[in-house]
Amino acid sequence: MMRAGLNRRLALLSILLVVGVVTGAILIVIGAEKAVPGSNDNYISVIKPSPTGQSADQTTQQQSQFDSRVKNLTEIANKDERVRALLAGQNYTVVAIAISRAPPSQSAEQPFETASLFLKVSDKFYKIDIDIPHEKIISVEERICYGPGCSD
């Protein structure tokens, strides 16, 4: 009886250890030190808000902030001929946005800010890099995939 309890505890400890190692490896692979809010002030990644484990007010506020940022970035992107040609007559979905900030070189300057807008158009993914202060598109590139399992 005591041996069975010990075996269950060891099995649970082993499972927790494996899950911890796998989770850590996944976080390293996807660069989560850049994606976890508050862990690095120079990079913010915003993926569509998930309603799990949040109050209705929190979910509504996060969705509103996401929608506002997406609207701003898509307005900038649509000023570029390459993006207009890509999206002409197509349905698309914004799957994520990522914002990079560099600290200002002088205290009076605004920080240089770029954003990446990740779109799914038909069955393809695209990354659109945007210079936010100048409202210009830096690059538009097709991606093979998007997300943690993507190595492109």
Backbone as numpy.savetxt, mean C-alpha at the origin, in Angstrom:
# Nx Ny Nz CAx CAy CAz Cx Cy Cz
-1.67 -38.60 31.56 -2.50 -37.42 31.56 -1.63 -36.17 31.56
-0.65 -36.11 32.44 0.23 -34.96 32.51 1.09 -34.87 31.25
1.46 -36.00 30.73 2.27 -36.06 29.51 1.48 -35.52 28.31
0.19 -35.82 28.23 -0.66 -35.34 27.13 -0.76 -33.82 27.17
-0.90 -33.25 28.36 -0.96 -31.79 28.50 0.34 -31.14 28.09
1.45 -31.75 28.46 2.76 -31.25 28.07 2.93 -31.30 26.55
2.50 -32.39 25.95 2.59 -32.53 24.49 1.75 -31.47 23.78
0.55 -31.18 24.30 -0.29 -30.14 23.69 0.37 -28.77 23.80
0.95 -28.49 24.94 1.64 -27.19 25.13 2.83 -27.06 24.20
3.59 -28.13 24.05 4.73 -28.11 23.13 4.28 -27.94 21.69
3.19 -28.62 21.33 2.65 -28.49 19.97 2.19 -27.06 19.72
1.51 -26.45 20.69 1.05 -25.07 20.56 2.24 -24.12 20.44
3.24 -24.31 21.26 4.44 -23.48 21.21 5.12 -23.61 19.85
5.19 -24.81 19.32 5.80 -25.04 18.01 5.02 -24.33 16.91
3.70 -24.43 16.98 2.86 -23.76 15.98 3.05 -22.25 16.05
3.04 -21.69 17.25 3.24 -20.24 17.41 4.61 -19.81 16.90
5.62 -20.60 17.13 6.96 -20.30 16.66 7.01 -20.29 15.13
6.42 -21.29 14.51 6.40 -21.38 13.04 5.62 -20.20 12.46
4.45 -19.89 13.03 3.65 -18.76 12.55 4.43 -17.46 12.69
5.11 -17.27 13.79 5.92 -16.07 14.00 7.04 -15.93 12.98
7.73 -17.02 12.71 8.83 -17.00 11.74 8.29 -16.72 10.34
7.19 -17.38 9.97 6.61 -17.17 8.65 6.11 -15.73 8.51
5.43 -15.22 9.52 4.95 -13.83 9.49 6.12 -12.86 9.36
7.15 -13.06 10.11 8.34 -12.21 10.03 8.97 -12.23 8.65
9.06 -13.41 8.06 9.63 -13.55 6.71 8.77 -12.81 5.69
7.46 -12.94 5.81 6.56 -12.24 4.89 6.72 -10.73 5.02
6.80 -10.24 6.25 6.96 -8.80 6.47 8.28 -8.30 5.89
9.32 -9.09 5.98 10.61 -8.70 5.40 10.52 -8.68 3.89
9.90 -9.69 3.32 9.80 -9.79 1.86 9.00 -8.62 1.28
7.88 -8.26 1.89 7.06 -7.18 1.33 7.53 -5.81 1.80
8.57 -5.75 2.59 9.08 -4.46 3.03 8.14 -3.77 4.00
7.61 -4.50 4.94 6.61 -3.95 5.83 7.13 -2.83 6.72
8.44 -2.75 6.87 8.95 -1.63 7.66 8.60 -0.31 6.99
8.33 -0.37 5.68 7.90 0.82 4.96 6.39 0.96 4.96
5.68 -0.13 5.12 4.23 -0.13 4.96 3.46 0.02 6.27
4.09 -0.26 7.39 3.39 -0.18 8.66 3.36 1.27 9.13
2.15 1.86 9.26 2.06 3.27 9.65 2.80 3.53 10.96
3.58 4.61 10.96 4.28 5.02 12.17 5.64 4.39 12.34
5.99 3.38 11.53 7.28 2.74 11.71 8.39 3.46 10.97
8.03 4.29 10.00 9.02 5.02 9.23 8.34 6.27 8.69
8.79 7.45 9.09 8.14 8.69 8.69 8.35 9.04 7.23
9.24 8.35 6.54 9.52 8.71 5.16 8.69 7.95 4.15
7.86 7.04 4.57 7.08 6.26 3.61 5.76 5.88 4.24
4.69 6.13 3.55 3.37 5.76 4.04 2.70 4.95 2.96
2.16 3.82 3.29 1.45 3.01 2.31 0.01 2.89 2.74
-0.89 3.17 1.84 -2.30 3.08 2.16 -2.94 2.10 1.21
-3.44 1.03 1.74 -4.16 0.05 0.95 -5.63 0.21 1.30
-6.50 -0.15 0.41 -7.92 0.03 0.69 -8.23 -0.41 2.11
-8.92 0.43 2.89 -9.22 0.11 4.29 -10.06 -1.15 4.42
-9.73 -1.93 5.43 -10.46 -3.15 5.72 -11.35 -2.91 6.94
-12.62 -3.25 6.87 -13.53 -2.96 7.98 -13.39 -3.90 9.16
-12.58 -4.93 9.08 -12.51 -5.91 10.16 -11.90 -5.30 11.41
-12.53 -5.54 12.53 -12.02 -5.13 13.84 -12.08 -3.65 14.10
-12.90 -2.92 13.35 -13.00 -1.48 13.55 -14.45 -1.09 13.77
-14.61 0.05 14.45 -15.96 0.56 14.62 -16.44 1.14 13.29
-17.72 1.36 13.18 -18.29 1.92 11.95 -17.72 3.31 11.68
-17.51 4.10 12.74 -16.95 5.45 12.57 -15.52 5.40 12.04
-14.70 4.49 12.58 -13.32 4.35 12.12 -13.28 3.92 10.66
-14.12 2.97 10.30 -14.17 2.48 8.93 -14.60 3.60 7.99
-15.61 4.36 8.37 -16.10 5.47 7.55 -15.03 6.53 7.38
-14.33 6.87 8.46 -13.28 7.88 8.41 -12.12 7.42 7.52
-11.68 6.18 7.67 -10.58 5.67 6.85 -10.98 5.61 5.38
-12.19 5.17 5.11 -12.66 5.09 3.73 -12.74 6.49 3.12
-13.18 7.46 3.90 -13.27 8.84 3.42 -11.88 9.40 3.10
-10.90 9.15 3.97 -9.53 9.62 3.73 -8.94 8.94 2.50
-9.17 7.63 2.36 -8.67 6.90 1.21 -9.30 7.44 -0.07
-10.64 7.61 -0.07 -11.34 8.11 -1.25 -10.85 9.50 -1.64
-10.62 10.36 -0.65 -10.13 11.71 -0.93 -8.75 11.68 -1.57
-7.86 10.88 -1.03 -6.50 10.77 -1.58 -6.54 10.17 -2.99
-7.36 9.13 -3.18 -7.48 8.50 -4.50 -8.02 9.51 -5.51
-9.03 10.28 -5.12 -9.61 11.27 -6.03 -8.55 12.29 -6.44
-7.78 12.78 -5.49 -6.72 13.75 -5.77 -5.68 13.17 -6.72
-5.23 11.96 -6.43 -4.20 11.34 -7.27 -4.70 10.99 -8.66
-5.94 10.52 -8.75 -6.46 10.19 -10.08 -6.70 11.45 -10.91
-7.07 12.56 -10.26 -7.21 13.83 -10.99 -5.87 14.27 -11.57
-4.81 14.13 -10.78 -3.47 14.47 -11.28 -3.08 13.52 -12.40
-3.31 12.23 -12.20 -2.93 11.23 -13.20 -3.66 11.45 -14.52
-4.93 11.81 -14.46 -5.72 11.98 -15.67 -5.30 13.20 -16.49
-4.44 14.04 -15.98 -3.91 15.17 -16.74 -2.83 14.71 -17.72
-2.32 13.50 -17.51 -1.23 12.98 -18.35 -1.80 12.18 -19.51
-1.26 12.42 -20.69 -1.71 11.75 -21.91 -1.54 10.23 -21.82
-0.42 9.76 -21.24 -0.18 8.32 -21.13 -1.26 7.63 -20.30
-1.64 8.28 -19.21 -2.66 7.70 -18.33 -4.02 7.74 -19.01
-4.35 8.85 -19.64 -5.63 8.95 -20.36 -5.73 7.86 -21.43
-4.64 7.63 -22.16 -4.65 6.58 -23.19 -4.82 5.20 -22.57
-4.19 4.97 -21.43 -4.28 3.68 -20.74 -5.70 3.41 -20.26
-6.37 4.43 -19.74 -7.67 4.25 -19.12 -8.85 4.48 -20.07
-8.58 4.94 -21.29 -9.66 5.26 -22.23 -10.58 4.05 -22.45
-11.84 4.22 -22.09 -12.83 3.17 -22.29 -12.67 1.95 -21.40
-11.80 2.01 -20.41 -11.53 0.87 -19.54 -12.13 1.10 -18.15
-12.57 0.02 -17.54 -12.91 0.06 -16.12 -11.64 -0.24 -15.36
-11.39 0.50 -14.29 -10.19 0.26 -13.50 -10.52 0.35 -12.02
-9.64 -0.24 -11.23 -9.77 -0.23 -9.78 -8.47 0.23 -9.18
-8.53 1.14 -8.23 -7.35 1.53 -7.48 -7.16 0.48 -6.40
-6.03 -0.25 -6.45 -5.80 -1.31 -5.47 -4.98 -0.81 -4.29
-4.18 0.24 -4.49 -3.40 0.80 -3.37 -2.79 2.12 -3.79
-2.39 2.88 -2.79 -1.59 4.08 -3.02 -0.44 4.04 -2.02
0.68 4.58 -2.44 1.85 4.68 -1.55 2.41 6.08 -1.69
2.75 6.69 -0.58 3.23 8.07 -0.59 4.61 8.12 0.05
5.57 8.71 -0.67 6.93 8.86 -0.16 7.17 10.32 0.16
7.81 10.56 1.26 8.13 11.92 1.66 9.61 12.00 1.99
10.24 13.04 1.51 11.63 13.30 1.86 11.63 14.54 2.76
12.44 14.55 3.80 12.45 15.72 4.67 12.97 16.94 3.90
12.45 18.13 4.21 12.91 19.34 3.52 14.37 19.63 3.83
15.08 20.19 2.85 16.48 20.52 3.07 16.62 21.77 3.92
15.63 22.65 3.85 15.60 23.84 4.71 14.25 23.85 5.41
14.20 24.42 6.58 12.98 24.34 7.37 11.79 25.04 6.71
12.00 26.01 5.85 10.91 26.73 5.21 10.33 25.98 4.01
11.08 25.00 3.47 10.61 24.27 2.29 9.58 23.22 2.65
8.70 22.96 1.70 7.76 21.86 1.85 8.50 20.56 1.54
8.15 19.46 2.19 8.81 18.20 1.85 8.42 17.77 0.44
9.38 17.23 -0.29 9.11 16.69 -1.62 8.28 15.44 -1.43
7.22 15.36 -2.17 6.31 14.24 -1.96 5.99 13.59 -3.30
6.16 12.27 -3.35 5.75 11.51 -4.53 4.76 10.45 -4.08
3.98 10.00 -5.02 3.01 8.96 -4.72 3.03 7.93 -5.83
2.68 6.72 -5.47 2.49 5.67 -6.45 1.04 5.25 -6.37
0.40 5.25 -7.50 -0.98 4.85 -7.62 -0.98 3.50 -8.31
-1.51 2.49 -7.66 -1.53 1.13 -8.22 -2.94 0.85 -8.73
-3.03 0.57 -10.03 -4.32 0.34 -10.67 -4.40 -1.07 -11.23
-5.61 -1.59 -11.23 -5.89 -2.84 -11.94 -6.81 -2.45 -13.10
-6.30 -2.64 -14.31 -7.05 -2.34 -15.52 -7.21 -3.66 -16.26
-8.45 -4.10 -16.43 -8.74 -5.43 -16.98 -8.01 -6.45 -16.10
-7.10 -7.22 -16.66 -6.37 -8.21 -15.87 -4.92 -7.82 -15.65
-4.59 -6.56 -15.85 -3.21 -6.10 -15.70 -3.13 -5.07 -14.59
-1.94 -4.98 -14.02 -1.69 -3.99 -12.97 -0.74 -2.93 -13.50
-0.92 -1.70 -13.03 -0.08 -0.59 -13.43 0.31 0.21 -12.21
1.54 0.71 -12.24 2.05 1.58 -11.18 2.30 2.94 -11.83
1.65 3.95 -11.30 1.80 5.31 -11.81 2.46 6.13 -10.71
3.68 6.61 -10.98 4.41 7.44 -10.02 4.08 8.89 -10.30
3.74 9.62 -9.23 3.26 11.00 -9.35 4.11 11.93 -8.49
4.53 13.04 -9.07 5.17 14.14 -8.36 4.04 15.04 -7.90
3.66 14.95 -6.63 2.47 15.64 -6.14 2.61 17.17 -6.16
3.69 17.75 -5.65 3.75 19.22 -5.64 3.68 19.84 -7.04
4.24 19.16 -8.03 4.24 19.69 -9.40 3.11 19.12 -10.24
2.33 18.22 -9.65 1.20 17.58 -10.31 1.60 17.03 -11.67
2.68 16.23 -11.67 3.18 15.62 -12.90 3.35 14.12 -12.70
3.19 13.40 -13.80 3.41 11.96 -13.78 4.89 11.70 -14.05
5.52 10.95 -13.17 6.94 10.61 -13.33 7.07 9.40 -14.25
6.26 8.38 -14.01 6.33 7.17 -14.85 5.02 6.40 -14.78
4.79 5.63 -15.84 3.67 4.71 -15.91 4.25 3.38 -16.34
4.11 2.37 -15.50 4.68 1.08 -15.87 3.71 -0.06 -15.57
3.70 -1.00 -16.49 2.86 -2.18 -16.31 3.55 -3.12 -15.34
2.78 -3.73 -14.48 3.28 -4.71 -13.53 2.65 -6.05 -13.83
3.36 -7.10 -13.58 2.83 -8.44 -13.80 1.79 -8.77 -12.74
2.05 -8.31 -11.52 1.15 -8.60 -10.41 1.27 -7.48 -9.40
0.49 -7.61 -8.33 0.56 -6.64 -7.25 0.29 -7.36 -5.95
1.01 -7.01 -4.91 0.75 -7.57 -3.59 1.94 -8.30 -3.02
1.77 -8.90 -1.83 2.87 -9.54 -1.12 3.54 -10.68 -1.88
2.81 -11.40 -2.70 3.37 -12.53 -3.42 4.01 -12.13 -4.73
3.98 -10.86 -5.05 4.50 -10.38 -6.33 5.99 -10.10 -6.24
6.74 -10.63 -7.19 8.18 -10.41 -7.16 8.65 -9.66 -8.41
7.72 -8.98 -9.09 8.14 -8.30 -10.33 8.80 -6.99 -10.08
